[in-house]
């Protein structure tokens, strides 16, 4: 299966193509209340051939998304007609960016009767570190001195999607980390995304925290795995799907 993916939820736009990807065998486990959860499995099979790119600067997503898709398809030696599944991030993130991404995914899918799915951005960011023994915290700058975040252990999300002030996020993490034993350090906290200031604040309080090094190719391998899981479990997304807004959308210029 050939999967086209893109993330328009943040200032830097990224696009990826997974070629000849079939995923793993048992894709889902059951979450609380017997409900399947994205990010609940820590065995993410990355495709053998992934082609991806990230914008170098924050520019209007509407101007560069389609050219970046064309460039990635060319690197993968594929045409849009060869794509079997389209996937985009659903948020949280930039309101305008999310709308552009979802509209593009719907348009590409509907024009060629191709299935499509949308995935929570924080799940995609966390999936790259699903095999880590650490408490994994993906973070996105939500502007207005706030952050979008969630807490994951071994690939499973253990918190709601948060729209939170940095001081409260630090306090939340400090209350959630596990003390490993007497005279032992607290649980390691691994951040991914826009979390430099949060990591510094936790380190200042003696927390065992660090900012993980993300690899774009690895992230898109996990993105492809999640997209295929979502499609196999639920089928193509409904035409009336909307972005995952944690706060009310605002009117104004955004990426």
Residue pairs with C-beta under 8 A, 6 or more apart in sequence:
1 18
1 20
1 21
1 22
1 23
1 84
1 85
1 228
2 17
2 18
2 19
2 20
2 21
2 76
2 78
2 82
2 83
2 84
2 85
3 17
3 18
3 21
3 47
3 83
3 84
3 85
3 86
3 87
3 224
3 227
3 228
4 15
4 16
4 17
4 69
4 72
4 73
4 80
4 83
4 85
4 86
4 87
4 108
5 15
5 16
5 17
5 18
5 86
5 87
5 88
5 220
5 223
5 224
5 227
6 13
6 14
6 15
6 16
6 65
6 68
6 69
6 87
6 88
6 89
6 101
6 104
6 105
7 13
7 14
7 15
7 88
7 89
7 101
7 121
7 124
7 223
8 61
8 65
8 88
8 89
8 93
8 94
8 97
8 98
8 100
8 101
8 104
8 255
9 89
9 91
9 92
9 93
9 94
9 97
9 98
9 101
9 121
9 140
10 93
10 94
10 97
10 121
10 140
10 141
10 194
10 255
11 58
11 94
11 255
12 54
12 55
12 56
12 57
12 58
13 54
13 55
13 61
13 64
13 65
13 68
13 97
13 255
14 52
14 53
14 54
14 55
14 216
14 220
15 52
15 53
15 54
15 65
15 68
15 69
15 71
15 72
16 50
16 51
16 52
16 53
16 72
16 216
16 217
16 220
16 223
16 224
17 50
17 51
17 52
17 72
17 73
17 75
17 76
17 78
17 83
18 47
18 49
18 50
18 220
18 221
18 224
19 47
19 49
19 50
19 51
19 76
19 77
19 78
20 47
20 48
20 49
21 47
21 48
21 49
21 224
21 228
22 228
23 45
23 224
23 225
23 228
23 229
23 232
24 41
24 43
24 44
24 45
24 225
26 41
27 41
27 225
27 228
27 229
27 232
27 233
28 36
28 37
28 40
28 41
28 229
28 233
29 36
29 37
29 40
29 41
30 36
30 37
30 40
31 37
31 40
31 156
36 233
37 156
37 157
38 119
38 120
38 123
38 157
38 226
38 229
38 230
39 123
39 126
39 127
39 130
39 152
39 155
39 156
39 157
39 226
40 155
40 156
40 157
41 130
41 155
41 229
42 130
42 131
42 154
42 155
42 156
43 131
44 127
44 130
44 131
44 155
44 221
44 222
44 225
44 226
45 221
45 225
46 218
46 221
46 222
46 224
46 225
47 221
47 224
47 225
49 76
50 217
50 220
50 221
50 224
51 72
51 75
51 76
52 72
52 216
52 217
52 220
53 68
53 71
53 72
53 75
54 216
55 64
55 68
58 255
59 255
60 255
61 96
61 97
61 100
61 101
61 255
62 100
65 100
65 101
65 104
66 104
69 80
73 79
73 80
73 83
80 108
80 112
81 112
83 108
83 112
83 114
84 114
84 115
85 114
85 115
85 116
85 117
85 227
85 228
85 231
86 105
86 108
86 109
86 114
86 115
86 116
86 117
87 105
87 116
87 117
87 118
87 119
87 223
87 224
87 226
87 227
87 230
88 101
88 102
88 104
88 105
88 116
88 118
88 119
89 98
89 101
89 118
89 119
89 120
89 121
89 124
90 98
90 102
90 118
90 119
90 120
90 121
90 241
90 243
90 244
91 98
91 120
91 121
91 243
91 244
91 245
91 246
92 98
92 120
92 121
92 122
92 140
92 142
92 148
92 161
92 163
92 244
92 245
92 246
93 121
93 140
93 148
94 254
94 255
95 243
95 245
95 249
95 250
95 254
96 253
96 254
96 255
97 254
97 255
98 243
98 244
98 245
99 243
102 118
102 241
102 242
102 243
105 116
105 118
106 116
106 239
106 241
108 114
108 116
109 115
109 116
109 236
110 239
115 231
115 235
115 236
116 236
116 237
117 227
117 230
117 231
117 234
117 236
117 237
118 237
118 241
118 243
119 223
119 226
119 227
119 230
120 161
120 244
121 138
121 140
121 148
121 244
122 138
122 140
122 148
122 149
122 150
122 157
122 161
123 150
123 157
123 226
124 219
124 222
124 223
124 226
125 138
125 140
125 192
125 193
125 214
125 219
126 136
126 138
126 150
126 152
126 155
126 157
126 192
127 155
127 219
127 222
127 223
127 225
127 226
128 192
128 212
128 214
128 215
128 218
128 219
128 222
129 136
129 152
129 190
129 192
129 212
130 136
130 152
130 154
130 155
130 222
131 154
131 155
132 154
132 190
132 212
133 154
133 188
134 187
134 188
134 189
134 190
135 151
135 152
135 153
135 173
135 176
135 177
135 178
135 187
135 188
135 189
135 190
136 151
136 152
136 153
136 190
136 191
136 192
136 212
137 149
137 150
137 151
137 152
137 173
137 189
137 190
137 191
137 192
137 195
137 198
138 149
138 150
138 152
138 191
138 192
138 193
139 147
139 148
139 149
139 169
139 191
139 192
139 193
139 194
139 195
139 198
140 147
140 148
140 149
140 193
140 194
141 147
141 194
142 148
142 163
142 246
142 247
145 165
145 166
146 163
146 164
146 165
146 166
147 162
147 163
147 164
147 165
147 166
147 169
147 194
147 195
147 198
148 161
148 162
148 163
148 164
148 246
149 161
149 162
149 164
149 169
150 157
150 159
150 160
150 161
150 162
151 157
151 158
151 159
151 172
151 173
151 176
152 158
158 176
159 172
159 176
161 244
161 246
162 169
162 172
162 246
163 246
163 247
164 172
166 197
166 198
166 201
167 201
169 198
170 198
170 201
170 202
170 205
173 189
173 198
173 202
173 207
173 209
174 202
174 205
174 207
177 186
177 187
177 189
177 207
177 208
178 186
178 187
179 186
179 187
180 186
180 187
185 208
186 207
186 208
187 208
188 208
188 209
188 210
189 202
189 207
189 208
189 209
189 210
190 209
190 210
190 212
191 198
191 199
191 209
191 210
191 211
191 212
192 211
192 212
192 214
193 214
195 211
196 211
199 209
199 210
199 211
202 209
203 209
